[in-house]
Amino acid sequence: MSEHSDQDFLESVINALVDNPSDVKIGRTVDEMGVLLTLDLNPADMGKVIGRSGNTAKAIRTLLRVVGMKNNARVNLKINEPEGGRHFAESAASKSVDEAMADLKF
């Protein structure tokens, strides 16, 4: 592997999970806290990377810590929210109880 084995590892794992590997972008910064890898990807692939209850993302972060330990570095992962991600969550959260019940057809 290259000098940035943590970034190479993350790229191979993410590309294996997503449907749009050409949209995957990984940034790498180093500071006094260690290595920070930032991940940008296609909004359609967010669920695959996050996983149910965040379990896939937790597993990826755990594996990155192991890769970091091997290289005597602390590695953290930040998954950037795609454009429009928060807007959708806010509009869903702003529904009234009546609207939510109507959606459920009660």
C-alpha positions as CSV (number, residue, x, y, z in Angstrom):
1,M,0.0,0.0,0.0
2,S,1.0,3.6,-0.4
3,E,2.1,6.1,2.2
4,H,-1.6,6.8,3.0
5,S,-2.7,3.2,3.7
6,D,-5.7,4.4,5.8
7,Q,-7.1,6.4,2.8
8,D,-6.5,3.5,0.4
9,F,-8.2,1.1,2.8
10,L,-11.2,3.4,3.2
11,E,-11.5,3.9,-0.6
12,S,-11.5,0.2,-1.3
13,V,-14.1,-0.5,1.4
14,I,-16.4,2.3,0.3
15,N,-16.1,1.5,-3.4
16,A,-17.1,-2.1,-2.6
17,L,-20.3,-0.9,-0.8
18,V,-21.6,1.9,-3.1
19,D,-23.4,1.8,-6.5
20,N,-21.7,5.0,-7.6
21,P,-18.0,4.6,-6.9
22,S,-17.1,7.5,-9.3
23,D,-18.8,9.9,-6.9
24,V,-16.7,8.9,-3.9
25,K,-14.3,11.6,-2.7
26,I,-12.0,11.1,0.3
27,G,-10.1,14.0,1.9
28,R,-7.2,13.5,4.3
29,T,-5.9,16.0,6.8
30,V,-3.4,15.5,9.6
31,D,-3.2,17.7,12.8
32,E,-2.3,17.3,16.5
33,M,-5.4,15.1,17.0
34,G,-4.4,12.6,14.3
35,V,-5.6,11.8,10.8
36,L,-9.1,12.9,9.7
37,L,-10.6,11.3,6.7
38,T,-13.6,13.0,5.2
39,L,-16.0,11.2,2.9
40,D,-18.2,12.6,0.3
41,L,-20.5,10.4,-1.8
42,N,-23.6,10.2,-3.8
43,P,-26.7,10.8,-1.7
44,A,-28.2,7.5,-3.0
45,D,-25.3,5.6,-1.4
46,M,-25.6,7.2,2.1
47,G,-27.8,4.4,3.5
48,K,-25.3,1.7,2.4
49,V,-22.4,3.4,4.1
50,I,-24.2,4.4,7.2
51,G,-26.1,1.1,7.6
52,R,-29.0,0.2,9.9
53,S,-28.6,2.2,13.1
54,G,-25.2,3.4,11.9
55,N,-23.7,-0.1,12.3
56,T,-21.8,-0.1,9.0
57,A,-20.3,3.3,9.7
58,K,-19.3,2.2,13.2
59,A,-17.6,-0.9,11.8
60,I,-15.7,1.1,9.2
61,R,-14.5,3.5,11.9
62,T,-13.4,0.6,14.0
63,L,-11.4,-0.9,11.1
64,L,-9.8,2.5,10.4
65,R,-8.7,2.7,14.0
66,V,-7.0,-0.7,13.6
67,V,-5.3,0.5,10.4
68,G,-4.2,3.6,12.3
69,M,-2.8,1.6,15.2
70,K,-0.7,-0.4,12.8
71,N,0.8,2.9,11.6
72,N,0.9,4.6,15.0
73,A,-1.7,7.1,14.2
74,R,-5.2,8.0,15.4
75,V,-7.6,7.8,12.4
76,N,-11.1,9.4,12.5
77,L,-13.8,9.4,9.8
78,K,-16.2,12.1,9.0
79,I,-19.0,11.3,6.6
80,N,-20.2,14.6,5.0
81,E,-23.9,15.0,4.6
82,P,-24.9,15.4,0.9
83,E,-26.5,18.6,-0.4
84,G,-30.2,18.7,0.6
85,G,-29.8,16.1,3.3
86,R,-30.7,18.3,6.3
87,H,-33.5,20.0,4.4
88,F,-35.3,16.7,3.9
89,A,-34.9,15.8,7.6
90,E,-36.2,19.2,8.7
91,S,-39.2,19.1,6.4
92,A,-40.1,15.6,7.7
93,A,-39.6,16.7,11.3
94,S,-41.9,19.7,10.8
95,K,-45.0,17.6,9.9
96,S,-47.8,17.8,12.4
97,V,-49.1,14.7,14.1
98,D,-52.2,14.8,12.0
99,E,-50.1,14.9,8.8
100,A,-47.9,12.0,10.0
101,M,-51.0,9.9,10.9
102,A,-52.5,10.7,7.5
103,D,-49.3,9.4,5.9
104,L,-49.7,6.2,7.8
105,K,-53.4,5.9,6.7
106,F,-54.7,5.6,10.3
